[in-house]
Amino acid sequence: RFKCDYCTYKSIKRTKLQHHIHKNHLNHLSALSVEETTIDKRFGQYVSKKNLNWFECKYPKCKYGTIRSDAIVRHMRTHTGEKPYKCRFENCDYKTIQSSTLKKHESKHTTR
């Protein structure tokens, strides 16, 4: 469960806690704006993006951001269409954004 630091509110969903804090306790966030904060998924607490290595998507109208450099690289591929992982099996043109998805795909070739 994710607990609000400012009241007794609890939620089983991190996103609901995030919405609750933004709606009810923004003044408790040291006057930081919604855009300047994010939730630390490890602890379910709000933190300033300035205290993190924060990576934001630069595509217009995309609000994606993360503290993980690998996640922003993978996310950017959704915009560029880049699919660097290619199936190694003959006559298969499958390509994907993530290596884990490729492993799952290739297992279908071997279980037939």
Backbone atoms as SQL, in Angstrom:
CREATE TABLE atoms (id INTEGER PRIMARY KEY, chain TEXT, resi INTEGER, resn TEXT, atom TEXT, x REAL, y REAL, z REAL);
INSERT INTO atoms VALUES
  (1, 'A', 1, 'ARG', 'N', 0.837, -1.200, 0.000),
  (2, 'A', 1, 'ARG', 'CA', 0.000, 0.000, 0.000),
  (3, 'A', 1, 'ARG', 'C', 0.869, 1.247, 0.000),
  (4, 'A', 2, 'PHE', 'N', 0.341, 2.292, -0.616),
  (5, 'A', 2, 'PHE', 'CA', 1.041, 3.561, -0.684),
  (6, 'A', 2, 'PHE', 'C', 0.338, 4.550, 0.237),
  (7, 'A', 3, 'LYS', 'N', 1.101, 5.134, 1.157),
  (8, 'A', 3, 'LYS', 'CA', 0.542, 6.012, 2.174),
  (9, 'A', 3, 'LYS', 'C', 0.918, 7.461, 1.899),
  (10, 'A', 4, 'CYS', 'N', -0.060, 8.325, 2.060),
  (11, 'A', 4, 'CYS', 'CA', 0.174, 9.755, 1.935),
  (12, 'A', 4, 'CYS', 'C', 0.974, 10.239, 3.143),
  (13, 'A', 5, 'ASP', 'N', 1.984, 11.067, 2.903),
  (14, 'A', 5, 'ASP', 'CA', 2.799, 11.617, 3.986),
  (15, 'A', 5, 'ASP', 'C', 2.102, 12.752, 4.727),
  (16, 'A', 6, 'TYR', 'N', 0.986, 13.240, 4.190),
  (17, 'A', 6, 'TYR', 'CA', 0.363, 14.437, 4.728),
  (18, 'A', 6, 'TYR', 'C', -0.984, 14.197, 5.398),
  (19, 'A', 7, 'CYS', 'N', -1.538, 12.995, 5.243),
  (20, 'A', 7, 'CYS', 'CA', -2.812, 12.669, 5.880),
  (21, 'A', 7, 'CYS', 'C', -2.922, 11.146, 5.995),
  (22, 'A', 8, 'THR', 'N', -4.082, 10.652, 6.335),
  (23, 'A', 8, 'THR', 'CA', -4.263, 9.213, 6.546),
  (24, 'A', 8, 'THR', 'C', -4.619, 8.449, 5.275),
  (25, 'A', 9, 'TYR', 'N', -4.654, 9.131, 4.148),
  (26, 'A', 9, 'TYR', 'CA', -5.016, 8.488, 2.882),
  (27, 'A', 9, 'TYR', 'C', -4.031, 7.375, 2.532),
  (28, 'A', 10, 'LYS', 'N', -4.589, 6.241, 2.071),
  (29, 'A', 10, 'LYS', 'CA', -3.783, 5.116, 1.598),
  (30, 'A', 10, 'LYS', 'C', -4.401, 4.595, 0.314),
  (31, 'A', 11, 'SER', 'N', -3.566, 4.030, -0.533),
  (32, 'A', 11, 'SER', 'CA', -4.067, 3.468, -1.782),
  (33, 'A', 11, 'SER', 'C', -3.217, 2.273, -2.178),
  (34, 'A', 12, 'ILE', 'N', -3.833, 1.330, -2.854),
  (35, 'A', 12, 'ILE', 'CA', -3.059, 0.200, -3.363),
  (36, 'A', 12, 'ILE', 'C', -2.414, 0.554, -4.698),
  (37, 'A', 13, 'LYS', 'N', -2.832, 1.681, -5.285),
  (38, 'A', 13, 'LYS', 'CA', -2.265, 2.118, -6.561),
  (39, 'A', 13, 'LYS', 'C', -1.451, 3.393, -6.368),
  (40, 'A', 14, 'ARG', 'N', -0.237, 3.361, -6.862),
  (41, 'A', 14, 'ARG', 'CA', 0.666, 4.504, -6.776),
  (42, 'A', 14, 'ARG', 'C', 0.090, 5.722, -7.503),
  (43, 'A', 15, 'THR', 'N', -0.530, 5.486, -8.648),
  (44, 'A', 15, 'THR', 'CA', -1.072, 6.599, -9.431),
  (45, 'A', 15, 'THR', 'C', -2.211, 7.305, -8.704),
  (46, 'A', 16, 'LYS', 'N', -2.992, 6.550, -7.933),
  (47, 'A', 16, 'LYS', 'CA', -4.081, 7.176, -7.166),
  (48, 'A', 16, 'LYS', 'C', -3.511, 8.046, -6.048),
  (49, 'A', 17, 'LEU', 'N', -2.430, 7.573, -5.405),
  (50, 'A', 17, 'LEU', 'CA', -1.774, 8.390, -4.386),
  (51, 'A', 17, 'LEU', 'C', -1.223, 9.664, -5.020),
  (52, 'A', 18, 'GLN', 'N', -0.614, 9.522, -6.172),
  (53, 'A', 18, 'GLN', 'CA', -0.056, 10.667, -6.882),
  (54, 'A', 18, 'GLN', 'C', -1.150, 11.705, -7.151),
  (55, 'A', 19, 'HIS', 'N', -2.272, 11.254, -7.663),
  (56, 'A', 19, 'HIS', 'CA', -3.392, 12.158, -7.940),
  (57, 'A', 19, 'HIS', 'C', -3.887, 12.811, -6.645),
  (58, 'A', 20, 'HIS', 'N', -4.013, 12.032, -5.591),
  (59, 'A', 20, 'HIS', 'CA', -4.471, 12.542, -4.299),
  (60, 'A', 20, 'HIS', 'C', -3.563, 13.665, -3.800),
  (61, 'A', 21, 'ILE', 'N', -2.264, 13.442, -3.831),
  (62, 'A', 21, 'ILE', 'CA', -1.332, 14.453, -3.325),
  (63, 'A', 21, 'ILE', 'C', -1.392, 15.714, -4.174),
  (64, 'A', 22, 'HIS', 'N', -1.409, 15.556, -5.470),
  (65, 'A', 22, 'HIS', 'CA', -1.488, 16.736, -6.336),
  (66, 'A', 22, 'HIS', 'C', -2.762, 17.525, -6.078),
  (67, 'A', 23, 'LYS', 'N', -3.860, 16.822, -5.865),
  (68, 'A', 23, 'LYS', 'CA', -5.155, 17.480, -5.683),
  (69, 'A', 23, 'LYS', 'C', -5.292, 18.119, -4.301),
  (70, 'A', 24, 'ASN', 'N', -4.764, 17.445, -3.271),
  (71, 'A', 24, 'ASN', 'CA', -5.038, 17.868, -1.900),
  (72, 'A', 24, 'ASN', 'C', -3.881, 18.498, -1.138),
  (73, 'A', 25, 'HIS', 'N', -2.656, 18.251, -1.546),
  (74, 'A', 25, 'HIS', 'CA', -1.520, 18.666, -0.719),
  (75, 'A', 25, 'HIS', 'C', -0.417, 19.388, -1.475),
  (76, 'A', 26, 'LEU', 'N', -0.719, 19.979, -2.581),
  (77, 'A', 26, 'LEU', 'CA', 0.333, 20.618, -3.367),
  (78, 'A', 26, 'LEU', 'C', 1.103, 21.643, -2.540),
  (79, 'A', 27, 'ASN', 'N', 0.415, 22.327, -1.622),
  (80, 'A', 27, 'ASN', 'CA', 1.096, 23.316, -0.784),
  (81, 'A', 27, 'ASN', 'C', 2.123, 22.672, 0.150),
  (82, 'A', 28, 'HIS', 'N', 1.996, 21.397, 0.446),
  (83, 'A', 28, 'HIS', 'CA', 2.964, 20.694, 1.297),
  (84, 'A', 28, 'HIS', 'C', 4.243, 20.342, 0.546),
  (85, 'A', 29, 'LEU', 'N', 4.236, 20.532, -0.733),
  (86, 'A', 29, 'LEU', 'CA', 5.399, 20.163, -1.538),
  (87, 'A', 29, 'LEU', 'C', 6.347, 21.347, -1.711),
  (88, 'A', 30, 'SER', 'N', 6.424, 22.187, -0.683),
  (89, 'A', 30, 'SER', 'CA', 7.326, 23.345, -0.686),
  (90, 'A', 30, 'SER', 'C', 7.089, 24.230, -1.904),
  (91, 'A', 31, 'ALA', 'N', 5.842, 24.406, -2.241),
  (92, 'A', 31, 'ALA', 'CA', 5.435, 25.260, -3.356),
  (93, 'A', 31, 'ALA', 'C', 5.986, 24.806, -4.698),
  (94, 'A', 32, 'LEU', 'N', 6.368, 23.547, -4.814),
  (95, 'A', 32, 'LEU', 'CA', 6.800, 23.019, -6.103),
  (96, 'A', 32, 'LEU', 'C', 5.571, 22.816, -6.968),
  (97, 'A', 33, 'SER', 'N', 5.689, 23.074, -8.225),
  (98, 'A', 33, 'SER', 'CA', 4.562, 22.849, -9.120),
  (99, 'A', 33, 'SER', 'C', 4.442, 21.366, -9.431),
  (100, 'A', 34, 'VAL', 'N', 3.315, 20.983, -9.975),
  (101, 'A', 34, 'VAL', 'CA', 3.086, 19.596, -10.362),
  (102, 'A', 34, 'VAL', 'C', 4.171, 19.134, -11.326),
  (103, 'A', 35, 'GLU', 'N', 4.577, 20.014, -12.245),
  (104, 'A', 35, 'GLU', 'CA', 5.580, 19.652, -13.244),
  (105, 'A', 35, 'GLU', 'C', 6.959, 19.437, -12.633),
  (106, 'A', 36, 'GLU', 'N', 7.202, 19.984, -11.457),
  (107, 'A', 36, 'GLU', 'CA', 8.524, 19.874, -10.832),
  (108, 'A', 36, 'GLU', 'C', 8.648, 18.676, -9.899),
  (109, 'A', 37, 'THR', 'N', 7.577, 17.902, -9.767),
  (110, 'A', 37, 'THR', 'CA', 7.615, 16.766, -8.851),
  (111, 'A', 37, 'THR', 'C', 7.332, 15.464, -9.583),
  (112, 'A', 38, 'THR', 'N', 7.762, 14.396, -8.967),
  (113, 'A', 38, 'THR', 'CA', 7.450, 13.061, -9.460),
  (114, 'A', 38, 'THR', 'C', 7.361, 12.147, -8.251),
  (115, 'A', 39, 'ILE', 'N', 6.818, 10.973, -8.456),
  (116, 'A', 39, 'ILE', 'CA', 6.726, 10.026, -7.354),
  (117, 'A', 39, 'ILE', 'C', 7.907, 9.073, -7.424),
  (118, 'A', 40, 'ASP', 'N', 8.553, 8.858, -6.288),
  (119, 'A', 40, 'ASP', 'CA', 9.657, 7.905, -6.206),
  (120, 'A', 40, 'ASP', 'C', 9.024, 6.534, -6.039),
  (121, 'A', 41, 'LYS', 'N', 9.090, 5.704, -7.065),
  (122, 'A', 41, 'LYS', 'CA', 8.388, 4.423, -7.069),
  (123, 'A', 41, 'LYS', 'C', 8.903, 3.470, -6.002),
  (124, 'A', 42, 'ARG', 'N', 10.116, 3.684, -5.541),
  (125, 'A', 42, 'ARG', 'CA', 10.654, 2.792, -4.504),
  (126, 'A', 42, 'ARG', 'C', 9.929, 2.981, -3.184),
  (127, 'A', 43, 'PHE', 'N', 9.516, 4.237, -2.898),
  (128, 'A', 43, 'PHE', 'CA', 8.934, 4.529, -1.599),
  (129, 'A', 43, 'PHE', 'C', 7.518, 5.075, -1.663),
  (130, 'A', 44, 'GLY', 'N', 7.015, 5.351, -2.870),
  (131, 'A', 44, 'GLY', 'CA', 5.672, 5.895, -2.994),
  (132, 'A', 44, 'GLY', 'C', 5.557, 7.306, -2.462),
  (133, 'A', 45, 'GLN', 'N', 6.644, 8.079, -2.547),
  (134, 'A', 45, 'GLN', 'CA', 6.638, 9.440, -2.033),
  (135, 'A', 45, 'GLN', 'C', 6.988, 10.418, -3.145),
  (136, 'A', 46, 'TYR', 'N', 6.517, 11.654, -2.980),
  (137, 'A', 46, 'TYR', 'CA', 6.850, 12.689, -3.948),
  (138, 'A', 46, 'TYR', 'C', 8.238, 13.229, -3.685),
  (139, 'A', 47, 'VAL', 'N', 8.943, 13.508, -4.757),
  (140, 'A', 47, 'VAL', 'CA', 10.268, 14.113, -4.658),
  (141, 'A', 47, 'VAL', 'C', 10.392, 15.164, -5.756),
  (142, 'A', 48, 'SER', 'N', 11.308, 16.066, -5.561),
  (143, 'A', 48, 'SER', 'CA', 11.579, 17.069, -6.581),
  (144, 'A', 48, 'SER', 'C', 12.384, 16.441, -7.704),
  (145, 'A', 49, 'LYS', 'N', 12.016, 16.743, -8.947),
  (146, 'A', 49, 'LYS', 'CA', 12.772, 16.227, -10.089),
  (147, 'A', 49, 'LYS', 'C', 14.198, 16.766, -10.087),
  (148, 'A', 50, 'LYS', 'N', 14.394, 17.915, -9.459),
  (149, 'A', 50, 'LYS', 'CA', 15.730, 18.506, -9.407),
  (150, 'A', 50, 'LYS', 'C', 16.691, 17.644, -8.595),
  (151, 'A', 51, 'ASN', 'N', 16.169, 16.842, -7.679),
  (152, 'A', 51, 'ASN', 'CA', 17.013, 15.983, -6.850),
  (153, 'A', 51, 'ASN', 'C', 17.305, 14.646, -7.505),
  (154, 'A', 52, 'LEU', 'N', 16.780, 14.430, -8.688),
  (155, 'A', 52, 'LEU', 'CA', 16.968, 13.171, -9.406),
  (156, 'A', 52, 'LEU', 'C', 17.663, 13.441, -10.724),
  (157, 'A', 53, 'ASN', 'N', 18.223, 12.422, -11.310),
  (158, 'A', 53, 'ASN', 'CA', 18.651, 12.517, -12.700),
  (159, 'A', 53, 'ASN', 'C', 17.398, 12.243, -13.515),
  (160, 'A', 54, 'TRP', 'N', 16.686, 13.278, -13.889),
  (161, 'A', 54, 'TRP', 'CA', 15.378, 13.156, -14.532),
  (162, 'A', 54, 'TRP', 'C', 15.528, 13.265, -16.037),
  (163, 'A', 55, 'PHE', 'N', 14.980, 12.304, -16.761),
  (164, 'A', 55, 'PHE', 'CA', 15.035, 12.286, -18.216),
  (165, 'A', 55, 'PHE', 'C', 13.629, 12.498, -18.756),
  (166, 'A', 56, 'GLU', 'N', 13.458, 13.514, -19.596),
  (167, 'A', 56, 'GLU', 'CA', 12.146, 13.797, -20.170),
  (168, 'A', 56, 'GLU', 'C', 12.154, 13.580, -21.670),
  (169, 'A', 57, 'CYS', 'N', 11.038, 13.094, -22.171),
  (170, 'A', 57, 'CYS', 'CA', 10.867, 12.943, -23.610),
  (171, 'A', 57, 'CYS', 'C', 10.788, 14.333, -24.234),
  (172, 'A', 58, 'LYS', 'N', 11.500, 14.513, -25.320),
  (173, 'A', 58, 'LYS', 'CA', 11.553, 15.824, -25.976),
  (174, 'A', 58, 'LYS', 'C', 10.530, 15.975, -27.100),
  (175, 'A', 59, 'TYR', 'N', 9.750, 14.930, -27.347),
  (176, 'A', 59, 'TYR', 'CA', 8.755, 15.020, -28.418),
  (177, 'A', 59, 'TYR', 'C', 7.589, 15.905, -27.976),
  (178, 'A', 60, 'PRO', 'N', 7.110, 16.773, -28.877),
  (179, 'A', 60, 'PRO', 'CA', 5.997, 17.665, -28.535),
  (180, 'A', 60, 'PRO', 'C', 4.775, 16.880, -28.049),
  (181, 'A', 61, 'LYS', 'N', 4.141, 17.393, -27.039),
  (182, 'A', 61, 'LYS', 'CA', 2.916, 16.846, -26.449),
  (183, 'A', 61, 'LYS', 'C', 3.115, 15.523, -25.717),
  (184, 'A', 62, 'CYS', 'N', 4.342, 15.029, -25.616),
  (185, 'A', 62, 'CYS', 'CA', 4.594, 13.794, -24.866),
  (186, 'A', 62, 'CYS', 'C', 5.073, 14.179, -23.479),
  (187, 'A', 63, 'LYS', 'N', 4.421, 13.655, -22.471),
  (188, 'A', 63, 'LYS', 'CA', 4.736, 14.017, -21.097),
  (189, 'A', 63, 'LYS', 'C', 5.557, 12.949, -20.371),
  (190, 'A', 64, 'TYR', 'N', 6.099, 11.987, -21.113),
  (191, 'A', 64, 'TYR', 'CA', 6.835, 10.896, -20.482),
  (192, 'A', 64, 'TYR', 'C', 8.124, 11.403, -19.846),
  (193, 'A', 65, 'GLY', 'N', 8.394, 10.921, -18.643),
  (194, 'A', 65, 'GLY', 'CA', 9.637, 11.213, -17.950),
  (195, 'A', 65, 'GLY', 'C', 9.995, 10.049, -17.055),
  (196, 'A', 66, 'THR', 'N', 11.279, 9.900, -16.747),
  (197, 'A', 66, 'THR', 'CA', 11.730, 8.775, -15.939),
  (198, 'A', 66, 'THR', 'C', 13.075, 9.097, -15.305),
  (199, 'A', 67, 'ILE', 'N', 13.433, 8.358, -14.271),
  (200, 'A', 67, 'ILE', 'CA', 14.761, 8.506, -13.680),
  (201, 'A', 67, 'ILE', 'C', 15.718, 7.477, -14.266),
  (202, 'A', 68, 'ARG', 'N', 15.219, 6.605, -15.130),
  (203, 'A', 68, 'ARG', 'CA', 16.048, 5.540, -15.702),
  (204, 'A', 68, 'ARG', 'C', 16.461, 5.882, -17.128),
  (205, 'A', 69, 'SER', 'N', 17.760, 5.945, -17.356),
  (206, 'A', 69, 'SER', 'CA', 18.259, 6.296, -18.690),
  (207, 'A', 69, 'SER', 'C', 17.898, 5.224, -19.717),
  (208, 'A', 70, 'ASP', 'N', 17.886, 3.957, -19.316),
  (209, 'A', 70, 'ASP', 'CA', 17.516, 2.893, -20.258),
  (210, 'A', 70, 'ASP', 'C', 16.043, 2.992, -20.651),
  (211, 'A', 71, 'ALA', 'N', 15.217, 3.429, -19.731),
  (212, 'A', 71, 'ALA', 'CA', 13.784, 3.548, -20.016),
  (213, 'A', 71, 'ALA', 'C', 13.507, 4.685, -20.999),
  (214, 'A', 72, 'ILE', 'N', 14.252, 5.781, -20.902),
  (215, 'A', 72, 'ILE', 'CA', 14.016, 6.881, -21.844),
  (216, 'A', 72, 'ILE', 'C', 14.478, 6.486, -23.240),
  (217, 'A', 73, 'VAL', 'N', 15.559, 5.720, -23.338),
  (218, 'A', 73, 'VAL', 'CA', 16.028, 5.237, -24.648),
  (219, 'A', 73, 'VAL', 'C', 14.961, 4.352, -25.279),
  (220, 'A', 74, 'ARG', 'N', 14.424, 3.431, -24.496),
  (221, 'A', 74, 'ARG', 'CA', 13.378, 2.527, -24.989),
  (222, 'A', 74, 'ARG', 'C', 12.123, 3.316, -25.372),
  (223, 'A', 75, 'HIS', 'N', 11.756, 4.281, -24.541),
  (224, 'A', 75, 'HIS', 'CA', 10.580, 5.100, -24.832),
  (225, 'A', 75, 'HIS', 'C', 10.742, 5.875, -26.134),
  (226, 'A', 76, 'MET', 'N', 11.910, 6.448, -26.354),
  (227, 'A', 76, 'MET', 'CA', 12.140, 7.244, -27.564),
  (228, 'A', 76, 'MET', 'C', 11.923, 6.410, -28.820),
  (229, 'A', 77, 'ARG', 'N', 12.171, 5.126, -28.726),
  (230, 'A', 77, 'ARG', 'CA', 11.957, 4.238, -29.873),
  (231, 'A', 77, 'ARG', 'C', 10.486, 4.170, -30.268),
  (232, 'A', 78, 'THR', 'N', 9.584, 4.436, -29.335),
  (233, 'A', 78, 'THR', 'CA', 8.163, 4.436, -29.692),
  (234, 'A', 78, 'THR', 'C', 7.853, 5.606, -30.625),
  (235, 'A', 79, 'HIS', 'N', 8.633, 6.662, -30.533),
  (236, 'A', 79, 'HIS', 'CA', 8.452, 7.815, -31.419),
  (237, 'A', 79, 'HIS', 'C', 9.197, 7.644, -32.738),
  (238, 'A', 80, 'THR', 'N', 10.401, 7.105, -32.668),
  (239, 'A', 80, 'THR', 'CA', 11.239, 7.012, -33.872),
  (240, 'A', 80, 'THR', 'C', 10.916, 5.798, -34.724),
  (241, 'A', 81, 'GLY', 'N', 10.285, 4.790, -34.108),
  (242, 'A', 81, 'GLY', 'CA', 9.988, 3.562, -34.839),
  (243, 'A', 81, 'GLY', 'C', 11.170, 2.607, -34.911),
  (244, 'A', 82, 'GLU', 'N', 12.273, 2.978, -34.262),
  (245, 'A', 82, 'GLU', 'CA', 13.461, 2.121, -34.273),
  (246, 'A', 82, 'GLU', 'C', 13.164, 0.804, -33.559),
  (247, 'A', 83, 'LYS', 'N', 13.528, -0.289, -34.198),
  (248, 'A', 83, 'LYS', 'CA', 13.374, -1.626, -33.617),
  (249, 'A', 83, 'LYS', 'C', 14.701, -2.361, -33.814),
  (250, 'A', 84, 'PRO', 'N', 15.634, -2.178, -32.901),
  (251, 'A', 84, 'PRO', 'CA', 16.986, -2.700, -33.092),
  (252, 'A', 84, 'PRO', 'C', 17.141, -4.202, -32.864),
  (253, 'A', 85, 'TYR', 'N', 16.164, -4.847, -32.268),
  (254, 'A', 85, 'TYR', 'CA', 16.280, -6.278, -31.974),
  (255, 'A', 85, 'TYR', 'C', 15.539, -7.081, -33.035),
  (256, 'A', 86, 'LYS', 'N', 16.310, -7.885, -33.779),
  (257, 'A', 86, 'LYS', 'CA', 15.765, -8.639, -34.919),
  (258, 'A', 86, 'LYS', 'C', 15.814, -10.135, -34.644),
  (259, 'A', 87, 'CYS', 'N', 14.777, -10.825, -35.065),
  (260, 'A', 87, 'CYS', 'CA', 14.709, -12.275, -34.899),
  (261, 'A', 87, 'CYS', 'C', 15.833, -12.933, -35.694),
  (262, 'A', 88, 'ARG', 'N', 16.505, -13.891, -35.066),
  (263, 'A', 88, 'ARG', 'CA', 17.652, -14.558, -35.699),
  (264, 'A', 88, 'ARG', 'C', 17.236, -15.760, -36.539),
  (265, 'A', 89, 'PHE', 'N', 15.957, -16.100, -36.530),
  (266, 'A', 89, 'PHE', 'CA', 15.499, -17.267, -37.274),
  (267, 'A', 89, 'PHE', 'C', 15.251, -16.918, -38.741),
  (268, 'A', 90, 'GLU', 'N', 15.639, -17.841, -39.589),
  (269, 'A', 90, 'GLU', 'CA', 15.522, -17.664, -41.036),
  (270, 'A', 90, 'GLU', 'C', 14.059, -17.455, -41.441),
  (271, 'A', 91, 'ASN', 'N', 13.856, -16.596, -42.402),
  (272, 'A', 91, 'ASN', 'CA', 12.528, -16.279, -42.945),
  (273, 'A', 91, 'ASN', 'C', 11.593, -15.603, -41.942),
  (274, 'A', 92, 'CYS', 'N', 12.139, -15.040, -40.886),
  (275, 'A', 92, 'CYS', 'CA', 11.311, -14.309, -39.920),
  (276, 'A', 92, 'CYS', 'C', 11.777, -12.855, -39.910),
  (277, 'A', 93, 'ASP', 'N', 10.862, -11.958, -40.166),
  (278, 'A', 93, 'ASP', 'CA', 11.187, -10.534, -40.240),
  (279, 'A', 93, 'ASP', 'C', 10.848, -9.774, -38.957),
  (280, 'A', 94, 'TYR', 'N', 10.565, -10.486, -37.885),
  (281, 'A', 94, 'TYR', 'CA', 10.150, -9.843, -36.641),
  (282, 'A', 94, 'TYR', 'C', 11.255, -8.941, -36.089),
  (283, 'A', 95, 'LYS', 'N', 10.851, -7.722, -35.672),
  (284, 'A', 95, 'LYS', 'CA', 11.753, -6.760, -35.032),
  (285, 'A', 95, 'LYS', 'C', 11.003, -6.156, -33.852),
  (286, 'A', 96, 'THR', 'N', 11.756, -5.727, -32.848),
  (287, 'A', 96, 'THR', 'CA', 11.118, -5.160, -31.672),
  (288, 'A', 96, 'THR', 'C', 12.002, -4.110, -30.996),
  (289, 'A', 97, 'ILE', 'N', 11.401, -3.389, -30.082),
  (290, 'A', 97, 'ILE', 'CA', 12.071, -2.322, -29.336),
  (291, 'A', 97, 'ILE', 'C', 12.908, -2.887, -28.187),
  (292, 'A', 98, 'GLN', 'N', 12.444, -3.987, -27.569),
  (293, 'A', 98, 'GLN', 'CA', 13.086, -4.512, -26.366),
  (294, 'A', 98, 'GLN', 'C', 13.660, -5.902, -26.575),
  (295, 'A', 99, 'SER', 'N', 14.799, -6.149, -25.950),
  (296, 'A', 99, 'SER', 'CA', 15.421, -7.471, -26.061),
  (297, 'A', 99, 'SER', 'C', 14.570, -8.542, -25.379),
  (298, 'A', 100, 'SER', 'N', 13.900, -8.184, -24.289),
  (299, 'A', 100, 'SER', 'CA', 13.073, -9.167, -23.582),
  (300, 'A', 100, 'SER', 'C', 11.902, -9.630, -24.448),
  (301, 'A', 101, 'THR', 'N', 11.348, -8.726, -25.232),
  (302, 'A', 101, 'THR', 'CA', 10.260, -9.083, -26.139),
  (303, 'A', 101, 'THR', 'C', 10.765, -10.004, -27.240),
  (304, 'A', 102, 'LEU', 'N', 11.984, -9.759, -27.704),
  (305, 'A', 102, 'LEU', 'CA', 12.578, -10.615, -28.730),
  (306, 'A', 102, 'LEU', 'C', 12.780, -12.032, -28.193),
  (307, 'A', 103, 'LYS', 'N', 13.266, -12.152, -26.966),
  (308, 'A', 103, 'LYS', 'CA', 13.472, -13.485, -26.370),
  (309, 'A', 103, 'LYS', 'C', 12.157, -14.254, -26.313),
  (310, 'A', 104, 'LYS', 'N', 11.106, -13.564, -25.914),
  (311, 'A', 104, 'LYS', 'CA', 9.787, -14.196, -25.846),
  (312, 'A', 104, 'LYS', 'C', 9.337, -14.648, -27.240),
  (313, 'A', 105, 'HIS', 'N', 9.550, -13.787, -28.230),
  (314, 'A', 105, 'HIS', 'CA', 9.184, -14.122, -29.608),
  (315, 'A', 105, 'HIS', 'C', 9.973, -15.331, -30.100),
  (316, 'A', 106, 'GLU', 'N', 11.283, -15.316, -29.910),
  (317, 'A', 106, 'GLU', 'CA', 12.127, -16.396, -30.423),
  (318, 'A', 106, 'GLU', 'C', 11.815, -17.738, -29.768),
  (319, 'A', 107, 'SER', 'N', 11.310, -17.703, -28.555),
  (320, 'A', 107, 'SER', 'CA', 10.948, -18.964, -27.897),
  (321, 'A', 107, 'SER', 'C', 9.806, -19.661, -28.634),
  (322, 'A', 108, 'LYS', 'N', 8.993, -18.912, -29.350),
  (323, 'A', 108, 'LYS', 'CA', 7.904, -19.505, -30.135),
  (324, 'A', 108, 'LYS', 'C', 8.446, -20.353, -31.277),
  (325, 'A', 109, 'HIS', 'N', 9.604, -19.979, -31.808),
  (326, 'A', 109, 'HIS', 'CA', 10.225, -20.750, -32.884),
  (327, 'A', 109, 'HIS', 'C', 10.714, -22.110, -32.381),
  (328, 'A', 110, 'THR', 'N', 11.160, -22.154, -31.159),
  (329, 'A', 110, 'THR', 'CA', 11.760, -23.383, -30.627),
  (330, 'A', 110, 'THR', 'C', 10.752, -24.314, -29.971),
  (331, 'A', 111, 'THR', 'N', 9.552, -23.831, -29.676),
  (332, 'A', 111, 'THR', 'CA', 8.551, -24.673, -29.008),
  (333, 'A', 111, 'THR', 'C', 7.538, -25.266, -29.972),
  (334, 'A', 112, 'ARG', 'N', 7.751, -25.091, -31.247),
  (335, 'A', 112, 'ARG', 'CA', 6.789, -25.606, -32.237),
  (336, 'A', 112, 'ARG', 'C', 6.990, -27.060, -32.494);
